[in-house]
Amino acid sequence: MKRWLFVAIFLLFAAPSFANVTCDYCVSSVLEDGTPAGTCTGTPWDDPYATVMQTWAAGDIVCVADDHDESTAASLTITGPNPSGAPDPASIICVDVSTCTAGSCEVCDQPSERASVEASTTANSIYFVGTLFTYGIDFETGSSFYVGFTAGTEITIEESILTFDTASARALNVGLSNNVGHSVTLNNVDVVFGSVGQSIIPVAVRFLWDGGSTNTNVTRLIKATSSRLGTAIIRNVDLSQQSGNVVIGSEFATTMQIELMRCKFNASVALVSGSIDVPGARVIAYQCQSGSVVDPPYQMEEHSYQGTVSVSTANVRTGGASDGTTSYAWKFDTTTGSNVLGLYEPLCSSIPISRWVTGGSEITATVYANSGAAMQDDDFWPIWSLPPVGATSLGIRVSDRADPGDPQNITSDGVSSWTTGTAYKFSQTFTPAEDGQIIVWPCVATATAVYFDVKIDIE
């Protein structure tokens, strides 16, 4: 079994301290003797490298002493193996040097043990190139970070602090515009900005930031100005210091999706400032909250070219969706978008409504909506995905949308009760062949606000 898998198992499951790793190379600014060879012989090491800024090979395990403190007035580049052929990454790992014996060391398991690497002047950046994994190493730049600087980059930075030691408008650049196919992951990483003009810029990348925090407010957290497609996923990150914007809608230059899940927000934060003017671009936040409310399951906000979807507790259905205390519905508002195609490019929630059903018996599934009077089926409708009804695994797509050019009035529902407005319902009767989920995507193509109850009723 490859040693990288061995290290990954330690990092996933061991607590409170990690078992030892076997080092191929060692780095220590304290122990290096002026003629570094990177070797790990001796206790402590006799001849380690003085810097992590090397070109590392596939599968290399590079042990960095916990008291390593590297600083230089120049740009710094950490280079892993070329991504071509999907090599094992070079793994650069902080270790407790006092535990090392014959090149075997215990991985750092406390923030106070982290090694440090700094590009100390304002003209110099830190670059991460190739296929890399870093663990327990803090990085500080006098300029910008460039994470992913070659095509096909796969980089993970874990248990780290990325600090901007400058007040200039610099960025954490994730990916590279003239290359494609990047994957960058930050696990339990704090980003320390130096001024309000700094931001994170994803470029042609699948960017995942899972766990960590930011230290202060910036004009926008994510700057979506890249002309290359990309995805940014931010989850379990404390953004409570960000009181401005997560994204500025007018900055979108191409189709990019930004998704936030279970992040902590500042009470005054704006998920998106202004409208999004690029078709296909989308920003979603769900189960994110500010204040003392813990993990509200109903929080959801979505912005797109077509408009916004958000949670409403002001207009709800009696007996409808609730978290046990608060009743809620989803409000669809197309007036906040730039879309002009209406019926043929409606505002549809990308997060579906769903309910599990048992197969074998006929059921009627119903979803409920609320809006103005005399609405038609080209104003709003649900799209259904029903469990299979025969010997097939293929779901059944059903749309209650009007046929082009033939809209019909939607019959109002005289049974359900809402806070205000006119109630409507849509039903599907079928016999599922097996257990499965009914999935519904509500869609809206009218300038009138429409509310959908998030609970599917079954009879």
N, C-alpha and C positions, 0 to 999 in steps of 0.2 A: 504494500500500500504506500502511496506517495506521501512524503512527509508533510506536504501542504494539507492533505486531508487530516493528518494527525494534528497539525496545529489548529485547523478549523474546528475540530471536535473539542479541543481544549477551550477555545474562545467562546464556543456556544454553551457548553455545559458545566465547566468547572467553576466552583465557587467555594469559599471566598477567594482562594488563590489558585493559580494555574499550575499544573504540573510542568516539568521542565521541557524545554525545546533544545534540540541539538543544532548548534550554530555552524553554518558554513563560513561565515565571515563575521568579524566583530568590529564595532565602531565606538571610540571613546575619545572625546576631546581632552579628557583628564589623563588617560593612561598612555596615549600615543607618545612615541619617543623620538619623533623626527624622521624616522625611516620606516613609515608604516607599510605593512604587508597585508593587513587585514586579518591576521591569524588570531586564533583564540586560545593559544597555548598559555599555560601559566595561570597562577591564581594570586593576584589578579592577572589580566591578560598582559602578555609581554609586548606584543607588537600590533595593536589594532590600527585600523584606519582612523584618521582624524575627522573624516567627513562622510556623510551618507550620500554625498553628491558623486556617485559613481555610475557606471553602466553595469547593471546587474543582469545575470543570466536567468533563464527559465528555471524555476524551482529553487533558486537561492534562498536560504534562510539567513537573514542578516540581523544579528543581535546588536542592539544599540544600548549602551549603558544608561541606566536611569539618571546618572549625573552628567550625561553628555549635554554640553551647552555650546552649540556651534553658531558663530556669528561672523558674517563677512560683508564687506562693502561692495558686493557684486551680485549679479543675478545668479540664482542657484537652480540646478536642474537635477532631479532624480529620474533616472532612466531605467525602466524595466525592459524585458524582452520585447522584440517586435511582435505585435499582436497577430501577425500572419500565422496561420496554422493553429490558433488557439492554444498557446503554450501555457504551462503553469505560471502563475505570477511570481515575481520576486517579492518575497515577504520581508518587510523591514519592521522589526518588532522590538519594542522597549523591553529590556530585561533588568532584573535586580542583580547588578554585577556582584554583589556580595554573596550571592548564592551559586555562582558559576564554578563548576568543577569540570576540568577536561573538556571544555567547550559545550557543556550542558548547563542551561541557566533557567531560572524561574521567570516567567513572564510578569511584567509589572501589573499589579492589580489595584493600585491606588492612584488617583490623580496627582498626588504629591510626588510620585515616582517618575513622572513623565520626563522624557528627554526633550530637548529644545533645539530648534533649528531656525535661524533668522537671517534674512537678507536685510541688512541694516540701513541702507540708504534709500532715498526717495526715488531714485531712478532705476531701482533693481527689483525684479519680481522673482517669484518661486514657480518653477515649472515641474509638472508631473507628467512623464512621458512613458508610453508603452503600457505594459500589463503589470500592475503594482498592487500590493496590499501593504498599508502601513497601520501600525497599532501602537497607541500610547505615546505618540510623538506630537508635540505642539510645534506649529509653524507660525512665524511672524514675518510679514513683508513690509518693506518701506514703499511698495508700489502696489502690484496686483498679484493675484494667484491665477495660474493657468493650469487647470486640471483636465488633462486629456489633450495632448498636443500632437498626436499622430492618428491616422485613420485606424478605426477598429479598436481604439483604446478601451481597456477595461480596468478601472481604478477604483479601489475601495480605501477610504480613509476612516479609521475607527478609533474611538476614544481619544479625541484630539481637540485642541483649540486652534482655530485659524484666526489670526489677529492682524488687522491693518494698523500699522504704526505710521500712519500718515493721515492728514486732513484733506488730501486731494481727492478728486472724484474718481476713485479706482474701483475695481470690481473683482469678484470671485467669478472668473470666466470658466464655465463648465462646457467642455467640448471646443471645437475649432471650426470656423466657418468654411474653410476650404478643404475640410475633410469630413467624412460621414461615418456613421456606425459606431458612435461612442456610447459607453455605458459607465456612469460615474455614480458611486454610492458613498454617502456620508452616514456613518452609524455613530450615534452619540457624539456628535461634533457641535461645539459651540462656535458661533461666528461672531467675532468682536469687531464691529465697524468703528472706523475712526472719524467719520463725518456723515452728514445726512445725504450727501451726494453719492455715496457708495451703494452697491447693490450686487445681486447675483444675476449673471447673464448666462442662461442655458443656450447652447448653440449646437444644432444637429446632434442631439444627445437624448438618451433616456437617463434622467437625473433623479435619483432617489435620495432624500434626506430624511432619515429615520432616527428621531431622538436628538436632543440637544436644545440650543437656545440661541437667541440674539441678545445683544446687550443694550441696544439703544434704538431710537426711532431713526429711520431713513426715509427719504422721499418716496421710494418704492422699494419693496423687498426684491421682487423679481422684475428685471428689465427685459421685456419681451420684444426686443428690437431686431433679433436675428432674422435673416431672410431664409434660414434653413428650418425644416420641420423639427420639432422636438417635443418632449414630454417632461414635465417637472412634477414629481410626487413628493409632497412634504407631509410627514405624519409624526405625531407624538413629539412635536417641537414646541417649546415655550416661546411664543411670539408676543407675550404680554407687554414688552417694551416697545412694540411697533404700533404707534398710535396714528400713523399716517395711512399709506396705501400699501396693499400687497402688490397690486398691479395698476398701471395706468393704461386704460383701455385703448387710447389713441396710439400707443406705442407699438401695438402688435403689427409685425411686418409680414407674418405668414401664419399658417395654421399651426397653432401650438396649444396643447392642453396642459393646464396647471391644476393640480388636484391637492387639496389639503384635507387631512383627516385627523381628528382627535388632537388638534393643536389648541393651545391656549391663546385666545385673542385678547387684545386690549379692548376695553369697552367702546372706544372711539375709533377703532380701526375701520377703514373702508376696504372691503375685499377688492373692489374694482372702482377706480375713479374714472367717471365718464363712461361712454359706450365703446363697445368693441366693434371695429369697422371692418374686420377681416372674416369672411365666411369660414366656418369650421373651427375658428379659435374659440376656446372655452376655458372658463375658470370655475372650479367647483370647490365648495367647502362643506363638509358634513361632520356632525358630531364634534364641532369646535365651539368653544364657549368662553366667555369671560366671567370674572367674578367668582362666586362661591359655588355655582351650579356645577355638579360633577357629571360629565359625560352625558348631556341630554340626548336621547336617541332621536329626537325630532329635529334637531338643528340641521338645516340644509339651505344652501344658497348657491345659485348657479347663474353665471353670466355668459352670454354668447352674442353673436351677431344678430340672433333672432329676438333677444330680450333677456328677461330675468325670471328665474323661479326662486321663490323664497318661502319661508314658513310664515303662516299667519295664525295667530291665536285670536284674532278679532272677528273672523267670520268662519265658523266651524259647524259641522253637522252634529246634531244630538245623537249620541250613540256611536259616533264615528271614531276616528283615530285619536288615541290618547296615550300618554306615557304613564297613566295611572293617576295623575294629578291634573295635568294640563291637556285640554283638547286642542287639536291643531289641524290645519289643512295646508296644501301647497297653493300659493298664489302665483299665477302666470301673468306676466305683464310684457306685452310686445312693444309698448311705447318707449321703452328704454333701449331698444335695439336699432340697427341700421337696415334691417332686412326689408326688401320691397316685394318679395315673391309670394308672401302670404301662404295660400293654400298649398303650394308646391315646395315651400321650404318653411314649414311652421316651426314654432317654438315647442320643442319636445324635451321633456326631462331626460337627461342621460342616465340618471339614477331611477330605476323602475320601482313601481309598486308591486308587491308580490305576496302570495299566500300559498302555503302548502296544502294540497288536497290528496285524498285517498282515492285510488283508482277502483273501477269496477261498478260504480253506481252513477246514475245520471245526477248531475248537479247543475245549478244555475248560479253563476258568478255575476255579481253586480258591483259596479263602481259608480260613485256619485260625484256630481259637479254642481256648481252654483255660479250664476252670472245674471246678466240682465234679461229682460223678457224677450220673447220671440227670437231666440237664437236659432241658428241653422247648423246643419251638420258639416258645413264648410267653415264654421267659426271655431269649433273645438270638437275633439273626438278622442277616444282612446285607441291605441294599437295594442292588440292582445297577442301573446304567445301562450298557447294552450298546450298542456301535456298531450302526448300521442293518444289517438283513439283507436288505433289498430296495431298490427304487428310490425311496428316501425319505431325507431328512436327519433324520428323527425317531428319537431314541434309544429303546431298549426298557427299560422299567422292570420289574424283577422283584424280588419280595420273598419271602424264605424264612420270613416270619412265619407263625405258625399262623392258621388261620381262627378268627374269634371263637367261643369256646366249644368248640373242638375241638383242643386242644393235643396234640401228638404228641412222644414221646421222640425226642431227637436221637441218631442212631447215632454212637457214639464212633468216632474214627479210630484204628485200631490200627497205623498206619504211622508217623505223625509223632511225634517225640520232643520233649518239653518238659522244662524244669527240674523241674517238679512239676505235680500236678493231672491232670485227664483231658482228653485231646485230642479235638477235633471238627473237622470240615471241612464246607464248603458248596461245591458245584460247579455250574457252568452250562456246557452244551455248545451251541454255536451256530456258524453260519458267517457272519462279518461280510461285508457287501457291499463295504466299503471300509476303508482304514486308519483307525484311531481309538483312543480310549482306553476301556478298561474302567474304570469308576468305581464304587467301593463305599463305602457309608456303614454302618459297623457300628452296631448298635442293641442296647441292653440294657434289660430291664425286671425284673430280679431283684435282690434285695439281696445276692446272692453276687457277689463280685468276678469279672469276666470279662476275659480277656486276648485281644486280637486281634493276630495277626501282621500286620505292615504290608506284607508282600510277597505279591503275587498270583502263584501258580505257573501256568504255561501248558503244556499238553500238546497 
